[in-house]
């Protein structure tokens, strides 16, 4: 039995979140999908960097089993999509009270009861959502392979068009919240350009009310699930200022008509390639997976941002800082002393892991016991030739660019990025979008054509190759590379 890394030391997700994720991925998924083969998974922390592991055989059997069923009846998976999305909306609605209510007036017991109730809502939601996360993880499942084979056959005489056509056929055909946010930025920019506010200082001063409203409404989009959000005044002013040079009216119309344009391009290309009904259905299905996967992800992120207000009030009463309280579980906060809580939180940040077993439930280890247990676990290792000069992945957004490599996995790494660099990541997340905007090209280890890097690179118009599996291990800071996102190839330039 070997585990493989869903992500490895690549995120800052804390135990308060990941304890729920690993439980839902085993117990709650089994409740809504009886043929779930996943019996255990675990999450670990080293110097506050989170890793997440599954048993390799179990995850692939589960994903391919449901894809096989869905190939005969797509309603099976659409039920997961819609249920997950609807439950994410309810979770956001429930969490809004944490931001709006006067939490100071509530007793500690009342706060902990609310926290427990939120966790139960999350477990129910993620029982559905986890399958979508697993399906979007890589290109290795049967659904993506089938689409890949179809398009390669259709572009035999024009292989240079493969990446462009793949994007057109798999783009979400419904507008995501990221575009709603961009639309609001564009409308403010249009107003700013009509005035004499042509410097960042003037924008910050004269548009303070609008910037504050933007921050209030959208700050959750850059929340990293610990205690950081990058959406401050400077962030928003920079977004406004950087749009001065584009055709604002044209971009506003493009976003307003996004759904109509995207569907029209899909239908036009499907006709050009002479796709049959089954092939059209397969690409439409991937497109919908991309939409629902990220629509529910935004609900997930928004609700956890709201939860931060509840967590912080509980932490204040327990003499914990904003990060420490997210390294603790509800039952611990309920029964342990302030001194014990602080000690456990600090130990977990240094080195710890939690494992959820379908038979044994949740186990949490810190200190020497963690090291001893961890060293006995067997992991799937990818054989990598560190002298490789070419890496292959999946094109996510077409284009060819050259640049200097910067490895960025968390918001703490973003200072490394300069305009025109090539961003290399295990897997991108919303918290590093600031760095992604500076990139000339994007490369990831993980992900398929519905992953975060794929969706965002299309919105930003940046060439992108996902699912290389080894980019962060072969490439290093300062390497010069050529990203050929038409073919999905990254070349190291001597």
Residue pairs with C-beta under 8 A, 6 or more apart in sequence:
1 55
1 57
1 378
2 55
2 56
2 57
2 378
2 379
2 380
3 42
3 53
3 54
3 55
3 56
3 377
3 378
3 379
3 380
4 53
4 54
4 55
4 56
4 59
4 379
4 380
5 51
5 52
5 53
5 379
6 52
6 53
6 54
6 137
6 446
7 50
7 51
7 52
7 426
7 427
7 446
8 51
8 426
9 46
9 49
9 50
9 51
9 409
9 426
10 49
10 50
10 51
10 409
10 410
10 425
10 426
10 427
11 49
11 50
11 52
11 409
11 410
11 427
11 429
12 48
12 49
12 50
12 224
12 225
12 226
12 410
12 411
12 412
12 431
13 21
13 43
13 50
13 52
13 225
13 226
14 45
14 50
14 225
14 226
14 323
14 326
14 327
15 43
15 45
15 326
15 327
15 328
15 329
15 348
15 352
15 354
15 364
16 311
16 325
16 326
16 327
16 328
16 329
17 225
17 304
17 326
18 43
18 50
18 52
18 354
19 43
19 329
19 354
19 356
19 362
19 364
20 119
20 122
20 123
20 126
21 43
21 52
21 126
21 130
22 41
22 42
22 43
22 52
22 354
22 355
22 356
22 362
23 123
23 356
23 362
24 122
24 123
24 125
24 126
24 127
24 129
24 130
25 38
25 41
25 54
25 126
25 130
25 356
26 36
26 38
26 39
26 40
26 41
26 356
26 357
26 358
27 123
27 127
27 356
27 358
28 123
28 124
28 126
28 127
28 130
29 36
29 38
29 127
29 130
29 131
30 36
30 38
30 358
31 127
32 80
32 83
32 127
32 128
33 62
33 66
33 80
33 131
35 62
35 65
35 66
36 62
37 57
37 58
37 59
37 61
37 62
37 65
38 54
38 55
38 58
38 59
38 62
39 55
39 58
39 357
39 358
39 359
40 55
40 355
40 356
40 357
40 358
41 52
41 53
41 54
41 55
41 355
41 356
42 52
42 53
42 353
42 354
42 355
42 356
43 50
43 51
43 52
43 53
43 353
43 354
44 50
44 51
44 53
44 351
44 352
44 353
44 354
44 370
44 374
45 51
45 327
45 348
45 349
45 350
45 351
45 352
45 353
46 350
46 351
47 349
47 350
47 351
48 226
48 323
48 349
49 409
49 410
53 379
56 380
59 134
60 140
60 141
62 131
62 134
63 131
63 134
63 135
63 141
64 141
64 142
66 76
66 77
66 131
66 135
67 77
67 135
67 141
67 142
67 143
68 142
69 76
70 76
70 77
70 143
70 285
71 142
71 143
74 281
74 285
77 131
77 285
77 289
78 288
80 128
80 131
80 132
81 132
81 288
81 289
81 292
82 292
83 128
84 125
84 128
84 129
84 132
84 292
84 296
85 292
85 295
85 296
85 299
87 121
87 124
87 125
87 128
87 129
87 296
88 125
88 129
88 295
88 296
88 298
88 299
88 300
88 303
89 299
90 121
90 125
91 118
91 121
91 122
91 125
91 299
91 300
91 303
92 299
92 302
92 303
92 306
94 117
94 118
94 121
94 303
95 118
95 302
95 303
95 304
95 306
95 307
96 306
97 114
98 114
98 118
98 306
98 307
98 308
98 309
98 310
99 306
99 309
103 111
103 309
103 310
103 313
104 313
106 114
108 314
108 317
111 310
111 313
111 314
112 314
112 330
112 333
112 334
114 310
115 307
115 310
115 311
115 314
115 330
115 333
116 330
118 303
118 307
118 310
119 330
122 303
125 296
125 300
126 300
129 296
129 300
132 289
132 292
132 293
132 296
133 293
135 141
135 143
135 289
135 293
135 450
136 289
136 290
136 293
136 447
136 448
136 450
136 451
137 446
137 447
137 448
137 451
138 144
138 446
138 447
138 448
138 467
138 469
139 145
139 148
139 394
139 448
139 449
139 466
139 467
141 448
143 282
143 285
143 286
144 286
144 448
144 449
146 282
147 169
147 170
147 282
147 283
147 286
148 394
150 275
150 279
150 282
150 283
151 162
151 165
151 166
151 169
151 273
152 159
152 162
154 165
154 273
154 274
154 275
155 161
155 162
155 165
159 487
160 486
160 487
162 395
162 486
162 487
163 395
163 396
163 397
163 398
163 485
163 486
163 487
163 488
164 398
164 486
165 269
165 273
166 395
166 449
167 395
167 396
167 397
167 398
167 458
168 265
168 266
168 269
169 266
169 269
169 270
169 283
169 286
169 287
170 283
170 286
170 287
170 290
170 449
170 450
171 262
171 265
171 266
171 287
171 290
171 458
172 262
172 287
172 288
172 290
172 291
172 294
172 455
173 259
173 262
173 263
173 266
173 284
173 287
173 288
173 291
174 259
174 291
174 295
175 255
175 258
175 259
176 291
176 294
176 295
176 298
176 455
177 221
177 295
177 298
178 221
178 294
178 298
178 455
178 456
178 459
179 255
179 258
179 459
181 218
181 221
182 255
182 459
183 252
183 255
183 256
184 214
184 217
184 218
185 214
185 236
185 239
185 240
185 243
186 243
186 248
186 251
186 252
186 255
187 252
188 207
188 210
188 214
188 240
189 240
189 243
189 244
189 248
190 248
190 249
190 252
192 198
192 203
192 207
192 240
193 244
193 248
195 206
196 202
197 203
197 206
197 207
198 244
200 237
200 238
200 241
203 211
203 237
203 240
203 241
204 211
204 233
204 234
204 237
207 240
211 233
211 236
211 237
214 236
215 231
215 232
215 233
215 236
218 231
219 229
219 231
219 305
220 229
220 301
220 302
220 305
220 306
221 231
221 298
221 301
221 430
221 433
222 229
222 230
222 231
222 235
222 430
222 431
222 433
222 434
223 229
223 301
223 304
223 305
223 308
223 430
223 431
224 410
224 411
224 429
224 431
225 301
225 304
225 326
226 322
226 323
226 326
227 308
227 312
227 321
227 322
227 323
227 326
228 411
228 431
229 305
230 411
230 431
230 433
230 434
235 434
242 437
243 251
254 261
266 283
266 284
266 287
270 279
270 280
270 283
275 283
286 449
286 450
289 450
290 449
290 450
290 454
290 455
293 450
294 450
294 452
294 455
297 452
301 430
308 322
311 322
311 325
311 326
312 322
312 325
314 325
314 333
315 321
315 322
315 324
315 325
318 325
318 333
318 338
318 341
319 338
319 342
320 328
320 338
320 341
320 342
320 345
323 345
323 349
324 341
324 342
324 345
324 346
325 333
325 345
327 344
327 345
327 348
327 349
328 341
328 344
328 345
329 364
332 341
332 344
333 341
336 344
344 366
347 366
347 367
348 366
351 366
351 370
351 371
352 364
352 365
352 366
352 370
353 364
353 365
353 370
353 373
353 374
354 362
354 363
354 364
354 365
355 362
355 363
355 365
356 362
356 363
357 363
365 373
382 469
382 470
382 473
384 470
384 473
384 474
386 473
386 474
388 470
388 474
388 492
389 491
389 492
389 494
390 489
390 490
390 491
390 492
391 443
391 468
391 470
391 471
391 474
391 475
391 489
391 490
392 468
392 488
392 489
392 490
393 443
393 444
393 465
393 466
393 467
393 468
393 469
393 471
393 488
393 489
393 490
394 448
394 449
394 465
394 466
394 467
394 488
395 464
395 465
395 485
395 486
395 487
395 488
396 442
396 447
396 449
396 451
396 453
396 454
396 457
396 458
396 464
396 465
396 466
396 485
397 454
397 457
397 458
397 461
397 462
397 463
397 464
397 485
398 463
398 485
398 486
399 441
399 462
399 463
399 483
399 485
399 486
400 463
400 482
400 483
400 484
400 485
400 486
401 422
401 440
401 441
401 463
401 482
401 483
401 485
402 440
402 480
402 481
402 482
402 483
402 493
403 420
403 421
403 422
403 439
403 440
403 441
403 480
403 481
403 483
404 420
404 421
404 422
404 478
404 479
404 480
405 421
405 422
405 424
405 475
405 476
405 477
405 478
405 479
405 480
405 481
406 413
406 416
406 417
406 418
406 421
406 422
406 423
406 424
406 435
406 477
407 413
407 416
407 424
407 425
407 472
407 475
407 476
407 477
408 414
408 416
408 417
408 423
408 424
408 425
408 432
408 435
409 425
409 426
409 432
409 472
410 431
410 432
411 431
411 432
411 434
413 432
413 435
414 432
414 434
414 435
416 435
416 477
417 423
417 435
417 438
417 439
418 438
419 438
420 438
420 439
420 440
421 438
421 439
421 440
422 439
422 440
422 441
422 442
422 443
422 481
422 483
423 432
423 435
423 436
423 438
423 439
423 441
423 442
423 443
424 442
424 443
424 444
424 471
424 472
424 475
425 432
425 442
425 443
425 444
425 445
425 453
425 472
426 444
426 445
426 446
426 472
427 444
427 445
427 446
427 447
427 451
427 452
427 453
428 436
428 442
428 444
428 451
428 452
428 453
428 456
429 452
430 452
433 456
436 442
436 453
436 456
436 457
436 460
436 462
437 460
439 462
440 462
440 463
440 483
441 462
441 463
441 464
441 465
441 483
441 485
442 453
442 457
442 462
442 463
442 464
442 465
442 483
443 464
443 465
443 466
443 468
443 471
443 475
443 481
443 483
443 490
444 451
444 453
444 464
444 465
444 466
444 467
444 468
444 471
445 467
445 468
445 469
445 470
445 471
445 472
445 473
446 466
446 467
446 469
447 453
447 454
447 466
447 467
448 454
448 466
448 467
449 466
451 466
451 467
453 464
453 466
454 464
454 466
457 463
457 464
458 464
463 483
463 485
464 483
464 485
465 483
465 484
465 485
465 488
465 489
465 490
468 490
471 490
474 492
475 481
475 490
475 492
479 492
480 492
480 493
481 490
481 491
481 492
481 493
482 490
482 491
482 493
483 490
484 490
484 491
